[in-house]
Amino acid sequence: MKKSAFRKEKKPNTLSQAMPGLRRIFKEFWPQIRQQKLLLSVSCIGLIVEVVAQLLRPWPLKFIFDYVILHDTGALALEFPMLANSNPMMLLFIFSLAIVGVSGLRAAAAYVSLVTMSLAASRIVAEIRAGLYAHLQRLSLSFYYTVKSGDLITRITSDIDRLRNVTVTGIFPLIVNVLTLVGMVGLMFWLNWELALIGLAVFPLFLLSSVKITKRIHKVSRKQRKQEGAMAATAAEAIGAIKVVQALSLEGMLQGMFATPNRESLADSARTQQLSASLQRTIEILVAIATALVMWRGVRLVLGGSVTPGDLLVFVNYLKSAFKPTRQLAKHVANISKATASGERIIDLLDVVPAIRDTRGAIEAPLFNGDVKFNRVSFAYDSDKPILKNLSFDVKAGQKVALVGPSGGGKSTLVSLLLRLYDPLEGQILIDGRDLRQYKLESLRRQISIVLQDSVLFGVSVRDNIAYGALGATDREIKAAARLANAHDFILALPQGYDTKLSERGSTLSGGQRQRIAIARAAVRKAPIVILDEPTVGLDNKSEQTVTEALDRLTANCTTFLITHDLRTSKNADQICYIENGRVLELGNHSGLMALGKRYAALYQLQSAVDTKCWETCSCIPTELPPQQQRTKN
Ligand SMILES: Nc1ncnc2c1ncn2[C@@H]1O[C@H](COP(=O)(O)OP(=O)(O)OP(=O)(O)O)[C@@H](O)[C@H]1O
């Protein structure tokens, strides 16, 4: 089993469990957060004004009750004699205005703080995402083989989105709620400690039921998310391989695989709704009990003259609104815990160090002559399974080397090492006398062109597809490369010529056309070293001829590595390297190896013996020797 590139995830459930993660997130992303300090400061000021306005909300009502309605009763222990002596109608007018004013102030402050916070969060997250994407591009192939692409995509999309959403809908309201709650409890005790204690008596009950139900909601949501992940993975796999799925008539089976998590996710979603609804009702009843208790004692205190009716009103109002933020606390804490997990997943990804990177003191590669030397190179993808074993050979600048031999022998691996997609475990590869690792990676790769069996084209215009070979190539260079690749004429015949946008992976073009665009892309690079990995496999005779012509032009004067199973194409190479089981078994030119009379010669004869007609039409050439023959040639 492949070892994962990431540490094992542990999801935090409580705020205290999430604390170390939150600290890590703030520390890691502090540079991005700091850039938004102006917006964040405005948001904080707005937040404080919002909390104060929220606390002030019931006070105009209290004054209307105590100083307007009960003005003439004289039964009040009035705290503000100045108000008691004022004109009640005037006071009514002022406090009515205050009702609107306080609400307006609260609304405006909430708006400003939310908008600025959202903007700051979006900017911070966009910076993080850009950094993460750039980092991803630098990671080595070996890393990509140990992770699932779906997992990476989730990290760069939904994990990052969650971080933003939770900042705006979790952390921010949590701060508002906590400050409001503290303010309300303080004011309640200030107004009357006895009533405050009575009112808060049901609080433990409330906390208990709230935490219990929220935990259950959390558990069900987590299960639901898992189901959604399974659905996404099934869908991604099926869409990515739709051709094979349809060809093998796997639609029904895949629909079945999709249906189970879909059904379970639906059931979990209904369960979450049900639990939320029951939490809501429980809280309503607890609020009613608290209100009844406060009224029962409060009215007696009012009648006894130690509390004003207005105070009681403020009390009941606070009681009602104090429960609301507390109820949301659990939800926000759950969201923050989830976001912490997401944030840590992003940091884990950022912490992955590219296995292949510029070494200390690496130099910008000068324009290569193209001398390549493999010097006792050994390599393995997994330490227990060596792929290349002590392999050595030299290629002179401008020479063409054909890498031939049975499938799985290590030919593609060898050229991956030349591109420094991996580094050898032992030995070295030299270009123009210097170890590859002494060159800056980008300057090395810029001087190597590749054409693969199934060259990947992108869903952009033909022009851009070619220009990707050398970013910044001029229109003239692009067209020259297309002409060299025998592609110019067919490109002009496309609906919008060079501006025709290709479908994803260029699937609307024929195999030969795709290859010719790929050759143009390699040509525009004007690289002194070219790698061709079975570039004509799967093409019909006519396309093969056009592509071969284009390849000959592409590789003229370049050091060329041609991987092929078809020994007709390797015949003219300056050197033929027969690789089997990670070792170079035979090395020489065609006539030399034929004279040697070993494996290459046997395979060549075997291929030649195949019915020429079949060779021409179905490419069913034997690519390796039968087992008995392999033994006799040892
Ligand atoms: N990313 C990888 N991780 C682990 N093993 C790999 C990886 N890529 C290739 N291999 C293994 O390395 C060995 C050599 O593969 P490679 O593709 O280099 O051979 P090849 O000679 O080019 O084969 P073919 O002619 O079929 O293309 C094979 O056993 C293959 O299974």
The ligand as a MOL file (V3000), in Angstrom:
LIG
                    3D

  0  0  0     0  0            999 V3000
M  V30 BEGIN CTAB
M  V30 COUNTS 31 33 0 0 0
M  V30 BEGIN ATOM
M  V30 1 N 4.8500 6.0050 -10.9260 0
M  V30 2 C 5.2120 4.7430 -10.7460 0
M  V30 3 N 5.1820 4.1990 -9.5250 0
M  V30 4 C 5.5760 2.9170 -9.3110 0
M  V30 5 N 6.0100 2.1090 -10.2810 0
M  V30 6 C 6.0710 2.5820 -11.5370 0
M  V30 7 C 5.6690 3.9290 -11.8370 0
M  V30 8 N 5.8210 4.1260 -13.1730 0
M  V30 9 C 6.3040 2.9530 -13.6830 0
M  V30 10 N 6.4470 2.0480 -12.7060 0
M  V30 11 C 6.9850 0.6910 -12.8450 0
M  V30 12 O 8.3130 0.7980 -13.3060 0
M  V30 13 C 8.6040 -0.2300 -14.2280 0
M  V30 14 C 9.1720 0.3920 -15.4910 0
M  V30 15 O 8.1680 1.1450 -16.1090 0
M  V30 16 P 8.4350 2.0040 -17.4110 0
M  V30 17 O 7.1770 2.6970 -17.7620 0
M  V30 18 O 9.6460 2.8240 -17.1990 0
M  V30 19 O 8.7750 0.8470 -18.4460 0
M  V30 20 P 8.8250 0.9330 -20.0220 0
M  V30 21 O 10.0180 0.1380 -20.4130 0
M  V30 22 O 8.7810 2.3400 -20.4700 0
M  V30 23 O 7.4970 0.1700 -20.3840 0
M  V30 24 P 6.6010 0.3680 -21.7080 0
M  V30 25 O 7.4270 -0.0780 -22.8460 0
M  V30 26 O 5.4410 -0.5260 -21.4610 0
M  V30 27 O 6.2330 1.8090 -21.7480 0
M  V30 28 C 7.3130 -0.9880 -14.4400 0
M  V30 29 O 7.3900 -2.1680 -13.6530 0
M  V30 30 C 6.2400 -0.0860 -13.9220 0
M  V30 31 O 5.2060 -0.8260 -13.3370 0
M  V30 END ATOM
M  V30 BEGIN BOND
M  V30 1 1 1 2
M  V30 2 1 2 3
M  V30 3 2 2 7
M  V30 4 2 3 4
M  V30 5 1 4 5
M  V30 6 2 5 6
M  V30 7 1 6 7
M  V30 8 1 6 10
M  V30 9 1 7 8
M  V30 10 2 8 9
M  V30 11 1 9 10
M  V30 12 1 10 11
M  V30 13 1 11 12
M  V30 14 1 11 30
M  V30 15 1 12 13
M  V30 16 1 13 14
M  V30 17 1 13 28
M  V30 18 1 14 15
M  V30 19 1 15 16
M  V30 20 2 16 17
M  V30 21 1 16 18
M  V30 22 1 16 19
M  V30 23 1 19 20
M  V30 24 2 20 21
M  V30 25 1 20 22
M  V30 26 1 20 23
M  V30 27 1 23 24
M  V30 28 2 24 25
M  V30 29 1 24 26
M  V30 30 1 24 27
M  V30 31 1 28 29
M  V30 32 1 28 30
M  V30 33 1 30 31
M  V30 END BOND
M  V30 END CTAB
M  END
